[in-house]
Amino acid sequence: MTCDTSSSGCGLEKLESLSDDSITEISENWNGFCSASEALLKGSGDLSFSDELVIRAKNLCKHGLASLVEQHFLRCIEEIFERNGARRFWNYFESYRNAAPSETNKDPILEEEIQQVICKALEEISSQKQFQEKCLLLLARALQSYEEDKLQGQANPDSTRVYLFSKYQLIVSSVLLASLPHHFPGILHWYFKGRLEELSSVAAANSEDEDELGMDDKMDLDEKSKLPYKCGDMDSDINQKYAVFSENNKLVKNIGMVVRNLRDIGFTSMAEDAYASAIFFLLKDKVHDLAGDDYRSSVLESIKAWIQAVPLQFLRALLDYLGDFTSCNDPSPGLKSPLASHPSLCYSGTGIPSEGLVRWQLRLEYYAYETLQDLRIAKLFEIIVDYPDSAPAIEDLKQCLEYTGQHSKLVDSFISSLRYRLLTAGASTNDILHQYVSTIKALRTIDPAGVFLEAVGEPIREYLRGRKDTIKCIVTMLTDGTGGNPNGPGSSGDSLLEELNRDEESQEITTVDDDINSDEKQAWINAQNWEPDPVEADPSKGSRYRRKVDILGMIVGIIGSKDQLVNEYRVMLAEKLLNKSDYDIDAEIRTLELLKIHFGESSMQKCEIMLNDLIDSKRTNTNIKATIKHQLQPEQRDLDVSLDNLNATIISSNFWPPIQDEAVNLPEPVEQLLNDYAKRYTEVKTPRKLIWKKNLGSVKLELQFEDRAMQFNVTPLHASIIMQFQDQKKWISKNLAAAVGVPVDVLNRRINFWISKGVLAESMGADSADHAFTLVETINDTGKSGTIDGGCEELLAGEDDGERSVASVEDQLRKEMTVYEKFITGMLTNFGSMALDRIHNTLKMFCIADPTYDKSLQQLQSFLSGLVAEEKLEFRDGMYFLKK
């Protein structure tokens, strides 16, 4: 007889008080019990030794050795189960250690083989476990019978059985888990994945309307977004489909049997993890299939419909089969899915979903929202590029974020995309600004309060502040007909400013309606629903309920001052007005009125005067032409240069930006016409007088050649150059420059236009420094053939060499700041080196007399950069030094 003497309660201390006959009896019964136990457990279904086992066990119990009997029998079960059960069970899967299916290598034959092996292995080990449980039940009855006789029926009839079976279950799970192969969970995952894919196919084949349930992946997503999603209809359809997933379905029964067998051997959590991961895997595939890269339609309702139709119906049938489907008559309000846009599904036969099923619905819908959210966040850059066509995708993302609350993930991911794909030297400022505006519009849908928009927009604003053409591009985008998104609402000629004005009007209408309908009760409701701003919010911006996303304000915020934007617009408006060949300024007036709404009338006063100058010019031009023509003699009216061809733009120079003036000699008839016009203007507008800017404006020319006629719209300087060839066919560059009244280098630049059009031909003169220009009367003169029609070629002021009619804002700033150059030089001489902030503050402190220093920090930085470029200053480590 052997036993573990270290085990407590084995009963060996009682042997010391026994007689020799009792010891002999115990020894005989113990040997018989050990033999019967081993024979019974190895019998593989043979219970012939059961009677002897029961008798021997009872006899040993009479001597107080019940605990010893239990321990020995359980140890025998453990040894035999480990040797014959666990080892054989794992041997089934040994050959699949390196052959399990993977994402990239799907072998249907291998998957089917694994499914059969799993079922066979589980059936075998479950059969052995059931036999051992029968043997254990025999022992439990024997021990229970002895206890009842001893205590005269007062013992708990199930206590011994419950104890033995709990110990046995622990032994089974411990033995199996101790030798668990690392690849077994993966095999289980692929088993459930394959079964669920098969069930999904069955559901699709039996569906009367696959489109509504999102099963037809090849259908155009635009059509999917139009599908109705009604609670009653969906519940009815799903109840009709329930027969596909009923607990009597063969496939469901096979899956349920595998799950039950896994539970029996203590793999409950592993089984649930396996089929849960398979369900989530299929759900992820479904989300990716439905969402794809087409952002023109919403897919959220289709995903939710598929969850209701396939995974939840399968789980309902599985729980039914396993007996876990218990109805909750009074479910907690927290168990209802906050994602569902309609009441929870009511399944046939229950009326109320089980608590476990509602938990599954919460898990699946949350996972679907999170997966779709991550998918849309990863492609948010492309989505915003396509906005507003991608508005449905933005709306889906908004709903996902409202539930998951993972706004910080959107901010971090999108900022990373912007820095990598947009904020680079290769991207034009215009493209960056358009993307910024689209970002504001799109994220305004997701975050109306603008909390996260502030964080996303800051890197863009910071980057744009470092670009020299930012202000110019902003003004162009706001005022030009192509400035807004060409895909946006409204006509294609609308500017971004008009689009923003429409948005503001709609917001104001909504605000007015809200104010009309609001009362003290609504105010109390709003107070009860108040929530603090997210941690990402900027405290200086105020509460989300007081904040409104102002697109124009955010664009102006890039510059830092509306005055800079107004000045740039003023320069651009002057350039546009001076290059007009007529007096049509309706579009400019409309833009000015919109700007006055946003920036105030006082800021736009000079621009308004500029437009009024055009209106007055039209009226004055008409009056002067009428009076001059009336005074002209008949022979004067037939001159080559007619007064009808002259339209003067008369400006109030004090209110216009500085005009670029360039001396030019015009042909005598033109000079005479301008003098007559100015003389009449002085008579009409005494004491005012006209000072002609002869280099500005446009001239329409028709050049007649021997074999062709050509029309051009050019600057006065270009016209003056070509008119010199009317009487003289060949000119030397220095002589032509003197005749026109411009330097030779200016002439050489401007005359290239006529050379490029084939009107003039260039050759070397007698002096190497001189160039000879000859009029090309016929095309054959240059070796060309064919004819040229009368198409009109245009070249307005400054288009050929980048020169402008109006001094740019940078030129004006440089001229204004020149007066402070001596102050800056003196400061650096005294202090050696100074930072930008210190120079700025010092100028503000001491330059208080005329001219007062009123420039911004950015303007000062731009001026100092110019001095560094001119090598007057040095800039090192954030400090400015005098150039040595």
Secondary structure, DSSP 8 states (H G I E B T S, - for coil): ----TTSTT-SGGGGGGS-HHHHHHHHHHHHHHHHHHHHHHTSSS--TTHHHHHHHHHHHHHTT-HHHHHHHHHHHHHHHIIIIIIHHHHHHHHTTTTT---SS---HHHHHHHHHHHHHHHHHHHHHHHHHHHHHHHHHHHHHHHHHHHHTT-S-TTHHHHHHHHHHHHHHHHHHHHT--TTHHHHHHHHHHHHHHHHHHHHHHH-S-TTTTT--TTS-HHHHHTS---HHHHHHHHHHHGGGG-TTSHHHHHHHHHHHHHHHTT-HHHHHHHHHHHHHHHHHHHHHHHHTT--SS--HHHHHHHHHHTHHHHHHHHHHHHT---B-SS--GGGS-TT-SS-----TTTSS-BHHHHHHHHHHHHHHHHHHHHHHHHTHHHHHHTTTTTHHHHHHHHHHHHHH--HHHHHHHHHHHHHHHTSSTTS-HHHHHHHHHHHHHHHHHH-TT-HHHHHHHHHHHHHHHT-TTHHHHHHHHHHSTTSS-TTSSS-TT--HHHHHHHHHHHHHHHHHHHHHH--HHHHHHHHHT-----TTS-GGG--TTT----HHHHHHHHHS-HHHHHHHHHHHHHHHHHT-SS---HHHHHHHHHHHHHH-TTTTHHHHHHHHHHHHHHHHHHHHHHHHHHHS-TTGGGSSS-GGG-------GGGS--B--------HHHHHHHHHHHHHHHHHSTT------TTSS-EEEEEE-SS-EEEEEE-HHHHHHHHTTTT-SEEEHHHHHHHHTS-HHHHHHHHHHHHHTTSEEEEE-SSTT-EEEEE--SGGGGT--S-----EEE--TTTTTS--SB--HHHHHHHHHGGGHHHHHHHHHHHSEEEHHHHHHHHHHH--SSS-----HHHHHHHHHHHHHTTSEEEETTEEEE--
